[in-house]
Amino acid sequence: MKGRLPVLAFACALLLLASCEKFEPIAPNDAAILDGALSGLTEAENFRFQKGDIAFNDEIFTTANGLGPLFVATSCGSCHARDGKGHPFTTLTRFGQIDGNGNLFLNSGGPQLQHRAIPGFTPEQIPSGATSSKIIPPAITGLGFLDAVTDSDILAWADPDDLDGDGISGTANWVELKSYVVPRANSVFQNGKYIARFGQKGAAYDLLQQTAQAYNQDIGITSFFEPFDTYSGVKFDPEISSQAIHDVVFYLKTLKAPLPRSEGEAIKSGKQLFISSGCGKCHRAEMKTGNSFIASLSNKTFYPYTDLLLHDMGTGLDDGYTEGSAKTAEWRTPALWGLGLSKNSQGGHYFLLHDGRAKSIEEAILFHGGEGNQSRESFTSLSGDEKEKVINFLESL
């Protein structure tokens, strides 16, 4: 009898394991979520991705590890839940002025409003004379692909003088580089400036600048790259290591691109209507990366639906705020991939456009003006069934 006990115990353990498996949550379809690493990463790259993931999503800042004294959020992930779009509760406020002489409010807390403060400090207010702009944090997946597009491709898509006469005159945002930013290989240099591509107005050159500035302006964390305290203007010792910043940058670079979630004739028809309405002139379907030290990103074709260029979107979307060479009504074409998953990180409802004012995809289309006039009019002329096909296509991206 004693000899049977280990066998019986083993059998019971197997039965218990099989029973427990019935209660385990089913893993979500990879196309139904935004987070996750690129396929094909090496073991070392996956390890570094996980380090960046923890720093981005799990590390919470308090007064004990450098928060503030003024801040907007206490972690990166709190503004980009599930790596998706932000909610009006996580809105950022940028402030400056409308002329082309740069931001004259950098010594008054600009360019970003820190509306929260640790005990003993007073949150910022927008100074008199400064214009301001509300910004919903964007989704962050697929950024490594956009980072690896060559400057020459971006310039090939630009048409600042509208030479082809189609009413669309996309232009690059030219910026002066931060002292810590290293230009990409084969980058284009013009009049002391380089082509930037990140942020709603495309004013951040690369993901290092975007990340270092976010720690500094969103959380009040100084680093080797951004050492000045946003409250006092005093240079502080780094409150986060350069390695942690680089790990987050690597995480952002190696997040997978959003995957299409449905196909079929209706979706294909919606895509064709999207293209024939002229929407694809700015929201380019296909791009290709150049060489990258990350093999999974090198010379890859991908489908983001953006051209990484600035476009004048008309008076209705003029926010009175400038960044880099962008004018007040100009916005960098947002990538549309993952659009249908936006509601997952926005409480089940859409908050679209730069400030979240559009509560549906159709409403976002109808806000298009300026260079988007013709496409908007083409969309409004479609039948109800055709409009539904376009929207279903966009939600499938």
N, C-alpha and C positions, 0 to 999 in steps of 0.2 A: 504493500500500500504506500509505504514511504517513497518508493521509487517512482510512483506515479505522480506524486505531488508536484515536482518541478515541471513535468509535462503538462499537468492540469493548469498550473499557474501560467505557463507560457501561452496555453490555448486561451485562457481567460484574458490575458493581456492583449492578444491579437483581436479577440472579440470586442474588447473595450475600445481599442484603437479604431477598429472599423466603425463602431458605433459613433465615436467622436467625430469621425470624418463627415458624418451626415450633418453635423451642426456647425462645421467650419464655414465661414463666409466664402462665397464664390468670388474668385478673383475677377475684377472688372475687365471687360474687353479693352485691349490696349488702345483701341481707337476712341474709346469713350472717356479717356482721361488725358490730361495734358502732361502730367509729370512722368518721369521715366528717362532713363539714359539712352543715348544713341546706341544702336546695335553695332557690333563689331569693335567695341572698345577693348583694349588689352586689359589684363588683370590689374596692372598698375594704374591704368587710366580709370577703371571702374572703382578702385580704391580711392583715388583722388576725387572722383565724382561724389562718392559717399561722404567724404570729408567736407566738401563744399555744400552738399545737401544738408548736413547737420548744422553747419555754420549759418546757412541761409534760412532754414526752416525751424530749427530747434533752439538756437541761441537767443535768449531773451536778455535784453540789457536793462540794468537797474542802476541806481546811483553807485552801487558797489563795484560795477565794472565799466563805468564811464558814461552812462546815460546823461544826455543834456549838457548844461542846465536847461537849454531849450531844445525841443524836439517835436517831431510829428508822430513817430511810431516807436515801438520798443523792439522791433525785430524786422528783418526783411520780409519774412513770410506773412506778417500781419497785413501787409499791403498787397501781397500777391498770393492770396490763398489758393492752394493747390496749383500754384504756378500760373494762375489765371488772372483775368482782369479784376481790378479793384471795384469797390462799391462806393457810392457817394459818401459813406462814413469815413472812407480812407482817402478822400480827395486831397490833393496837394494844391497849394496856391503859390504860383510864381508871380513876382511883381518886378516892375521895371519902368520903362517908358517907351513911347512910340517912335521917337526919332531914331536916326541911324548912328548916333554917337555912342552907342554902347549903354550899358546899364549904369546910371549915375547913383544907384541906391545900394551899391555893394558894401558901402560903409554904414548902411542903415539896416543891416540884416538881410539884404537881398543876396541872391535872387529868389530865395524861397522863404515863405512864411513859416516860422515855427510857432504854432498856435497852442502848444502845451509846454509846461515847465515843471521842473522838480520843485519841491517845497522851498520857499524862500526866494523864488524868482518869479518874474512876471512874464507871461507869454507875449510874443511880439504882436504888434499891430501894423497894418500897412501904413507906411508913412505918407504924409500929405504930398500930393503931386505925383504919386506913383500909380501907374496902371497895373492891373492884376489880371491873372488868368487862372481859372480852375482846371485842374488836370486829374483825370481818373487814371490810377496806375494801370499800365498795360499788361497783357499777358507776356510771359517771358520765354516761352518755349520756341525752339528753332532759331534762337539768336545767333548761334554759332555759324549757321548757314549764311545768314545775312552779313555777319562779320567777315566771312571769307569771300564775298563777292568782290571782284576787282574794281578799282576806280575807273579803269578804262571802259568797263561795261556800263557803269552808272553814267559816265559822260556820253556814251553812245546813245543812251535812252533820252538824254536831256535835249531840249529844243527851246532854249531861253528866248529866242526871237520868233518862235512859231513859224519856222521856215516852210513847214509843210501845210500851213494854213488850216489846221484842224481845230484851232481854238484852244489848244493845250500846249503850254510852254513850260514844261517841267524844268527845274533848275536845281543844281546841287547846292547844299549849304556849305559855304566855305568858312572855315574857322581857323584861328590861331591855336596851335597845340599847347596843351598844358606842359609844364617843364618835365614831368615824369612820363609823358606819353612818347612811345617810340613809333615812328611812322611804319606802316605796313610796307612790305617789299613791293617795289614797283608802284608805289603810291604817286599820285599826281600832285605836284607842288605849283602853286600859282599865286604870285603877288604876296608871298609870305604866308599863304594859308593852304590848308588841306581840306579834303572832302570829308565831312562828318555824316553820320547816318543813324544815330540812335537818339531816342527821345521823341516826343510828339512833334517837335519842330526840327528834328534831325540835327541837333546842335552838339551832341556828344560824339567825339571821334571814335572811341572804341569802348569795349566793355570794361576795361580797367578804369577809364575816366568815369563811366556811368556808375560803376560800383563804388569807387572811392568817394565820389560826390554824394551818392545816396547815403552812405554811412555818415558822412559829415553833416549833410543838410537835413536828412530825415531823422537821424537818431542822435546827432550831436557827438559823434565819435570821431576823434582825430586819428590820423594815421600818418605814416611817412609821406604819403602822397598828398593828403589834405590835412596839414598839421595845425591849421588855424581854427581856434574855437569860434563858432558862429555867434556866440553871445558877446564875448569881450574883444574878439579880433586878435587875441594873444596867441602866440605860437606855443603849443603844448607838446609834451612827449606823446608818442603814439599810444592810443588806448586800445588799439587792435593791431595785431602783428601783420606785417606785409605778407607772410605766408597765408594767413587766414583770408586776406583780401584776394590773393592769387587763387586760392582754393575755390572761393565763390565765383571768381571769373571763369575758372575752368568748369565749374558746375553749370554756369549759364551757357558756356560754349557747347557743352556736351549734352544738354537737354535735347531729347528727341524732337523732331518736327511734328506738329499735329498731323494726324492721319485722317484721310477722308472716311466718313462713316457710312455712306450708302452710295450705290451706283444705280444703274438702270436707265431706261429710255427717258423717263421723266426728268431725272437729274441731268442727263446729257442735253435734253431740250432746254432746260433752264440755263445751263452753261452757255449754249449757243445764243440764247436771248440776251444773256449778260454781255457776251462779246459783241453781238450785233447792235446793242444799245450804246456801245462805245465805252462801257465801264472798264474793259480790259486795256484801254489805252494807258490808264494810270495804274490800275490793279493788274499788273503783268502776271500772267499765270506761271510762266516758267523762267527760271534762272539757273545759273551754274556757278559753282564755287571755283576759285582758283586753287593754287597749291596751299596746303595747310600742314602743319607739323602733326596734326591729329589726322591719321589716315582715314578715319570714318567721315571726315569733312572735306577731304581733298578731291577736287575735280568731280563733284557730285551734282547731278541735276535735281532740282527741287521745285516746289510749287507754292510760293508764298502769297501771290496776288498783291504785289506792291512793286513800285519802281525805285523806291528809296530816294525819290526826288521831292522837292517842294513844289506845291501848286497853290495858286491863289484860289481860295474857295468862296470868295465873295463876302459882302458886308455882313451877312447873317452869321458867319463864322469868324469874323474879325474880332480878335480878343484884345487888341490894343497892346500886345506884348511882343517883343522882339528877342530873338536869340540867334547868335551868329549872324549870318547874312539873311536870315529869314525875315520877311516883312510881316506886318501884323495880321494879315489875312492869309498868310501862307502856312501850310501844314505839310509835313512829310506824309506821303501816302501810307496809311496803316496797312500792314499785312492782314489779309482776311482769313488766312488759315486758322482753324480753331474757333472761328466766329460762333458757330453753333453751340460750342461748349461754354460760352461766356456766362450764361445764366447759372452754371454750376458753382461759380465763385461769387456770384452777385445776388445771392439769396433767392434764386429762382426767377428773377426778372432781368430783362435787358436794361443796361444803362450804357448807351453807345455814344459815339463821337468823343472828342477830347474831354468834354466836361460832363458826360453822362446824361445830357439833356434828352437824347432820343430813347424812347422806351420800346422801340421795335426796329427791326431792320428796315422796314419800309419808311418809317419816320426818319431814320438816319439818311436814307437816300434822298428824301424830299428836302432835307436841309442843305444839300449840295447846291452851291452857287458858283459864280465865277467860272473857272475852267470846268466845273462839273455841271454847268447849266444844260448843255446839250444832252448829256447822258441822263440827267434827271428828267428832262422833257421826253426823251425816248422811252424811259421807263413808265412815265405817267400815261403815255399813249397806248401802252399794252392793255390787253383785255385782263379781266380779273383772273382768269385761269393762267394766263401767261405770267402775270406778276407773281402768282403763287409758285409757279415753276422756278422763277428766278430766286425767290426767297428760299424755297426748299433746297435749291442748289447751294446757296450761300450757307445755309445751316448744315449742309453735308460736309463742308470743308473742314 
